[in-house]
Amino acid sequence: MTGRHKGSGIDDFLREEGVLEEIQTRAIKEVIAWQLEQEMKARKISKRRLAELMKTSRTQVDRILDPDVGGVTLETLQRAASVLGRRVQVELV
C-alpha cells in the first residue's frame, strides 16, 4: 500500500479532500433526526401530532427529520425536542 493517505486518520483524509465540515454537519443532522424519531416512537407521537404540538406544518416536521434538508435552525430543533420532553445541547469541542 503506497497511497498518500497511508497511516492518516479519516479526519485527515476528509480534511485533505475538503469535505470534513460537510461530512460532520451531515452526521450531526442524522444523529439528531434519529434521536427525535426514536423519542417520537417511544412516546407514540406521529409526525402529524408533532406538527400540531409544535404549531407548525407536517412539511416542516419532515424537513426537521430529513438530514438532507438544510436550513433547519437550532431554535426549530429545540422546539421539536422540547415538545418531546427533551432539549438540544450544543458544545464546542
C-alpha positions as CSV (number, residue, x, y, z in Angstrom):
1,M,0.0,0.0,0.0
2,T,1.7,3.2,-1.2
3,G,-1.2,5.6,-1.1
4,R,-0.7,9.2,0.1
5,H,-3.2,8.6,3.0
6,K,-1.4,5.6,4.5
7,G,-1.3,6.0,8.3
8,S,-3.5,9.1,8.4
9,G,-6.9,9.2,10.1
10,I,-10.2,9.6,8.5
11,D,-10.5,13.2,9.6
12,D,-7.1,13.9,8.0
13,F,-8.3,12.3,4.8
14,L,-11.6,14.2,4.8
15,R,-9.9,17.5,5.5
16,E,-7.5,16.9,2.6
17,E,-10.4,16.2,0.4
18,G,-12.1,19.4,1.6
19,V,-15.2,17.8,2.9
20,L,-14.7,17.3,6.6
21,E,-17.1,20.0,7.7
22,E,-19.8,18.9,5.3
23,I,-19.5,15.3,6.5
24,Q,-19.5,16.3,10.2
25,T,-22.6,18.5,9.6
26,R,-24.4,15.7,7.9
27,A,-23.5,13.3,10.7
28,I,-24.8,15.7,13.3
29,K,-28.1,16.1,11.4
30,E,-28.5,12.4,11.0
31,V,-28.0,11.8,14.7
32,I,-30.4,14.5,15.8
33,A,-33.1,13.3,13.3
34,W,-32.6,9.7,14.5
35,Q,-32.9,10.8,18.2
36,L,-36.1,12.8,17.5
37,E,-37.6,9.8,15.6
38,Q,-36.7,7.5,18.5
39,E,-38.3,9.8,21.0
40,M,-41.4,10.1,18.8
41,K,-41.7,6.3,18.7
42,A,-41.2,5.9,22.4
43,R,-43.9,8.5,23.1
44,K,-46.1,7.2,20.2
45,I,-46.3,10.6,18.6
46,S,-46.8,10.8,14.8
47,K,-45.3,13.4,12.6
48,R,-48.8,14.9,12.3
49,R,-49.2,15.1,16.0
50,L,-45.6,16.6,16.5
51,A,-46.5,19.3,13.9
52,E,-49.7,20.1,15.9
53,L,-47.8,20.3,19.2
54,M,-45.1,22.5,17.6
55,K,-47.8,24.6,15.9
56,T,-46.3,24.1,12.5
57,S,-46.9,22.1,9.4
58,R,-46.3,18.4,8.7
59,T,-43.9,19.5,5.9
60,Q,-41.8,21.4,8.5
61,V,-41.6,18.3,10.6
62,D,-40.5,16.3,7.5
63,R,-37.7,18.9,7.0
64,I,-36.6,18.6,10.6
65,L,-36.3,14.8,10.3
66,D,-34.6,14.8,6.9
67,P,-30.8,15.2,7.2
68,D,-30.6,16.1,3.5
69,V,-32.5,19.3,4.1
70,G,-30.5,22.4,5.1
71,G,-31.6,25.5,6.9
72,V,-33.2,23.9,9.9
73,T,-32.4,26.3,12.8
74,L,-31.3,25.4,16.3
75,E,-34.4,27.1,17.5
76,T,-36.6,24.8,15.5
77,L,-34.7,21.7,16.7
78,Q,-35.0,22.9,20.3
79,R,-38.8,23.4,19.8
80,A,-39.2,19.9,18.5
81,A,-37.0,18.5,21.3
82,S,-39.0,20.4,23.9
83,V,-42.3,19.1,22.7
84,L,-40.9,15.6,23.2
85,G,-39.6,16.4,26.7
86,R,-36.0,16.7,25.6
87,R,-33.6,19.5,24.9
88,V,-30.8,20.2,22.4
89,Q,-27.3,20.6,23.8
90,V,-24.6,22.1,21.7
91,E,-21.0,22.4,22.7
92,L,-17.7,23.2,21.1
93,V,-15.0,20.5,21.4
